Amino acid sequence: MTSIIEVLGEQISKALNIKSIQAKGLLRLAIKDVMSDKPVDQMSLKDIKVVLNQGLTERLNKIGVSNSAQIVKEVANYITANQSLITIIKI
């Protein structure tokens, strides 16, 4: 079964031109930074956006990604455009 980390990790991987496993690791760390007390499968779309805007942006800045705001915006737009997919993944 596909998880939200798989789906978003793939998007981050494409945006950063890195391996999928590296992108998923960044995403997991961002989740841990912002929502460590909440299981991933119980996160709402709002929670995911908070993780992207706060945790992922900070993680990308720490590793020196110059266009981190644009990358986060693209991933956030992806989940907004694919809300149905995100909802199905969570079921």
C-alpha positions in Angstrom: 0.0 0.0 0.0 1.3 3.5 -0.9 1.8 5.9 1.9 1.8 9.7 1.9 5.6 9.6 2.5 5.9 7.5 -0.8 3.8 10.0 -2.8 5.3 13.2 -1.5 8.8 11.7 -1.4 8.5 11.0 -5.1 7.5 14.7 -5.7 10.4 16.0 -3.6 12.8 13.6 -5.3 11.9 15.0 -8.7 12.0 18.6 -7.5 15.5 18.2 -5.9 16.8 15.7 -8.5 17.8 13.2 -5.7 17.0 9.6 -5.0 13.5 8.8 -3.7 14.9 7.3 -0.5 16.7 10.5 0.3 13.6 12.6 -0.3 11.5 10.3 1.9 14.1 10.6 4.6 14.0 14.4 4.5 10.2 14.2 4.7 10.3 11.8 7.6 12.7 14.1 9.5 10.4 17.1 8.7 7.4 15.2 10.1 9.4 14.4 13.2 10.5 18.0 13.6 6.9 19.4 13.5 4.5 16.6 14.3 6.4 14.0 16.3 3.4 13.1 18.4 1.1 12.3 15.5 1.2 9.1 13.4 1.6 9.8 9.7 -1.5 7.9 8.8 -3.6 10.2 11.1 -2.3 13.5 9.7 -4.8 15.7 7.9 -4.1 17.7 4.8 -3.7 20.8 7.0 -1.1 18.9 9.1 0.8 17.8 6.0 0.9 21.4 4.8 2.3 22.6 8.2 5.0 19.9 7.9 5.9 21.1 4.4 5.9 24.8 5.2 7.7 24.5 8.5 9.7 21.3 8.7 10.6 20.6 5.1 11.5 24.3 4.4 13.8 24.3 7.4 15.4 21.0 6.4 16.0 22.1 2.9 17.5 25.4 4.1 19.8 23.4 6.4 21.2 21.4 3.5 21.7 24.6 1.4 18.9 24.3 -1.1 18.6 27.8 -2.5 15.1 27.5 -3.9 13.5 25.7 -0.9 10.4 28.0 -0.8 9.6 27.2 -4.5 10.1 23.5 -4.0 7.8 23.5 -0.9 5.2 25.6 -2.9 5.3 23.0 -5.7 4.8 20.1 -3.4 2.0 21.9 -1.5 0.3 22.7 -4.8 0.6 19.0 -5.7 -1.2 17.9 -2.6 -3.9 20.6 -3.1 -4.4 19.4 -6.7 -4.5 15.8 -5.6 -6.6 15.9 -2.5 -8.6 12.9 -3.6 -5.4 10.8 -3.9 -4.2 11.9 -0.5 -7.6 11.0 1.1 -7.6 7.6 -0.5 -4.1 6.9 0.7 -5.2 7.7 4.3 -8.1 5.2 4.2 
